[in-house]
Amino acid sequence: MLSHERTALKKKVVIVEDDADFRTLVRMMLAGDDLEIIAIADGTGAMDAIRQHRPDLVILDLMLPDMNGWEIFMAMRDEAESANIPVIILSCVGTRHDRSFGLQVARVHDYLVKPCLPSRLRASVAAALNNEAPALGGQAATVNNRALALQN
């Protein structure tokens, strides 16, 4: 396989995270998963990167210096090119209300609270890239072909 063919097969993931150390940590968590990672430090750059790279997945922090992560999420949903890109929230904002809003109202692919286990992040990313429902807390159920998260 030629090197340019291999690059074309890689899935693109945009990470929007203002903390440089945490961006590096997420990169390390996803290393070896044959992904092209595009890391962005702020909300303004996020939409530009999403438009330019057309990623297969966005991992989004909610607390950014220039805007709220939900603003980016809504901007994505307002544009046809990004409306169907799966989003994983990875944030320190993790009350039951926040998670319920994200998963049930906004319908993000997954909502992970920092810090999270590398295996949990990798599993969520793999599920999103394979169009599968995430198994929250290692448990999931399906009812009428809809995935439901089971609370521990």
N, C-alpha and C positions, 0 to 999 in steps of 0.2 A: 504494500500500500504506500502510495506517495505521501509525503509529509503534508501537502496541501489538502489531500483527500481526508487524512486523519483529522486535521483541524476543522474541516467542514462537518465532520460527524460529532464534534464536541457540542454539548449543550451549553448555552450561555446563561449565566446567572449574574444579575446585578445585585450587589449588596449595598444598601444605603445605610451607613452607620457613621456617625460623627466621631466616635472614639477610635483613634488610630490603632491603639493596642487591641481593641476588640475586633476591628476589621482584620487585623493580622491573625488573631486567634480564629476567627471564622474561616479565613483562608486556609489556615492549618487544619482545621476540623474537616474541611472538604477536600484537602489535598489527596491526590490519588484516585479521585472519583471521576477523572477524565472530563472535567468541566472547564470551561473558559470563564474565569471570574473577572468581573468588572466591578471595582470597588469605588464608591462615591461617598464623599464626606458630608454632603449637604443636600437639602431639598431642591435647590435651584438646579444643581447639576444632575439630580436624579432624573427628572423628566427629559432633559437633553440626552442623557445616556440611554434611557429607555427608547427614545425615538431613534437614536442613531444605531444602537446595537440590536434592537428588537429581540430582547432576551426570551428565553424559555421559562424563566422564573425570576421573581424579584423577592429578595429578603429585605424586609423593611423595618427599621427602627421607628418608633413613634415620636421620640423626643430628639428633635434636631434643632440646631441653633437658629435656622432661618425660617422654619415652618414646621407644622405638625405633620407627622407621617400620614395621618388620615387625609390631609390635603393632597398629598401625592397619590394616595390610593384613589381618591375621588377623581383626580385629574386623569389617572390611568383609565378609569372606567368611563370617562367622558369621551375618550378618543378611541375610535374604531380599531386602530392598530394595536392598542394595548389593553383593550377592554377585557379580553379573555386570558391575559397572562396570569398564571397563578401567583398569588402573593402569600408569603409566609411572614407573619409579624414576629420579630425577635426583639423584645423590649423588656425593660425593667418595670414597665407599667403592667402589673399582672393581677389585679383584683379579679374576683369571680365575675363581677359586672363587666370589666374591660374585656375579659376573655369571651364571655357570652356575647357581648356586642360584636366582637370581631368575627367569631365563628358563626353565629346564628343570624345576625342582622347584616353585617357587611359581607359575610360569606367569604372570608379569606380562606385560603387552603388550610392553614394551620396558624396557631397562636402559641408561640413559645416564650417562656419567661427566662430572662437572663438571671444567672448563668444557667445554661442547659448542658446536658451531657452531649458530647460529640456524637455518640451513637444515635441519640434522639434527633439531633439536627440532620444527620446524614439520612436517617430513615424518612424524615419528613421531606427532605429534598428529593430523595429517590421516588417517594410516592407522588409528589407533585409533578415531577418530570415524566412519570409513567401514567399520569392521569388516574391515579388511584387515591382513594380516601386515606388520610393518615390514620394510624392506629394510636390514638391519644392514650398515654399512660400504658401502652402495650395492649390495650383492649379496644375493640370496636365491634359493633353489631350492625347488621344490615336488615332494614325493614322496608319492604316494598321498593327494593333496589336503591334505597337511600342509606348512606353510611351515617351511623349515629355514634357519637363519642360517649363512652361510659365513664361516669365520675367514679373516682376511687373513694 
